[in-house]
Amino acid sequence: MNNTAFMSADVNIATLNLFNYAEPPLAYHEFDSIYSLPQWQLKTQWISDWVDTAMPDILGIQEVFSPQALQQQLTPHGFSHFAMAGEPSIDGYVAHQSVVMLASRLPIIESSSVPLDFTLAARFGVSKEFSPSREMLRATVQLPEIGTTDVYVVHLKSPRAMLGHQDVNLDGFSAALAGSALGRWASVVKRGTEAMLLYQAILERRAQTGYAVAVVGDFNATIDSSELRGLLTAPNQLYRGDLHATGLLALNEQERLCHLRHFQLQEAQTLARACVPDAHRRVSHFHGAKGSIVDHILLSQEFDGQQQHSLASVSQYQIFNQHLISPQHPHDDYASDHAPVMATIAPRHAAAKE
C-alpha cells in the first residue's frame, strides 16, 4: 500500500487478543486442543472480516501460537510490516506459550523485546530472576504528522491462580479456598510487577528519545485496578518527598508540570471522551457473567488534544464486542473471547487543513 495515503488521514490503533491462534495440526496448551479444518476456517474468517470492517492501521495482537500463519493471513489485508517479541514455546505439536505481535500498514523502523531494568525494582524486593509471563514488544513506527512513535504490545499475567491446592498443606475445602486465594493474589502481584517494570522501561526510553508512546494489549485487569493504576500516574499524585528527592522542587510549578506531563500516559477512552462527550464504556471481556474492559490503549501527551502543543487527538474510541453480546452462529463460533479495541488518531495539522 502507498504510504502517502496516510499523510492527511487518521490513523487507527487497535489491540486484539486472538484467543489461541494455533494453526492445525498445532495444539494449544493440551494435546487434544486442536482446531478441525472447518473450525480453523471459521476462526480465521472472523479475524479477516473484522480487519476488513474496522480497518486498523496498527494492530497489537496477543495469544499468537502460529506467527507465520498470522502474517500470511494479514498480508492480503494491507499489512506489510510485522514485529514479534520472542518465540512461541512449542513441545512437539503442543504449544504452551504464546507471543505478542504487531501488524502495521506503516513501516516499522525497529523492534525488540522490552528490556527490563531491575536496579530500582530490587529496592522494593523484586529479584532480577523475575520473569514476565510473556515477553513484551516495543516497535518503533513513523506516524504521519506525529512522527516517530514507540508502540508497545503487552499481554500481562492472567488472573488464573498461580498456586494449586497441592501446594497448600491443607485438605479438602480449606485447601481449595486457600489455594485459590493465594494463587489469585500471586497473579495480581506478578501482573502488577510486569506493569510497573514496563512503565519504568517506557519512562527510560521516553527520556532517551522523546518519541511519542502508544501502549496496547490485554492487561488482564481494569485500568483502575490496584496493580495497573500506576501506569496512569499524574503529576499531582507525586509526593512532595519524591519531588524533593529528585530535585523537581527546584523548578517552579509550571516548569515541573510541563516536564512531568511529558512522561504521563492516559487512557485512549478518556482522551476520546474529551473530544466526544457521549463516549461510553463497554465490555471487552467476560469472566463468567461479569464483563469489564481489560484490553487497553494508553497514549502519551502528543495524543491529548486538550494540550496546547499536542500533535493529535483521539477522535473515536471503539470496542467491537457484538460477538460477545449477541454472537451469530456459525460466524462467531470460534471468535475471540475478547473484543477488539480501537482508537482513531486525528493528526492536529491534518485536522486543521480540513
Secondary structure as UniProt FT lines:
FT   HELIX           3..6
FT   TURN            7..8
FT   STRAND          11..21
FT   TURN            24..25
FT   STRAND          27..28
FT   TURN            31..32
FT   HELIX           37..54
FT   STRAND          58..64
FT   HELIX           67..74
FT   HELIX           75..77
FT   STRAND          81..84
FT   STRAND          89..91
FT   TURN            92..93
FT   STRAND          94..97
FT   STRAND          99..104
FT   STRAND          108..113
FT   TURN            119..120
FT   HELIX           121..124
FT   TURN            128..129
FT   STRAND          137..143
FT   TURN            144..146
FT   STRAND          147..155
FT   HELIX           165..167
FT   HELIX           172..209
FT   STRAND          212..218
FT   TURN            223..224
FT   TURN            226..228
FT   HELIX           229..232
FT   HELIX           235..237
FT   HELIX           240..245
FT   TURN            246..247
FT   HELIX           248..250
FT   HELIX           253..261
FT   TURN            262..263
FT   STRAND          266..267
FT   HELIX           268..275
FT   TURN            277..278
FT   STRAND          285..287
FT   TURN            288..289
FT   STRAND          290..292
FT   STRAND          295..299
FT   HELIX           301..303
FT   TURN            305..306
FT   TURN            308..309
FT   STRAND          312..319
FT   HELIX           322..325
FT   TURN            329..334
FT   STRAND          341..347
FT   HELIX           348..353
//
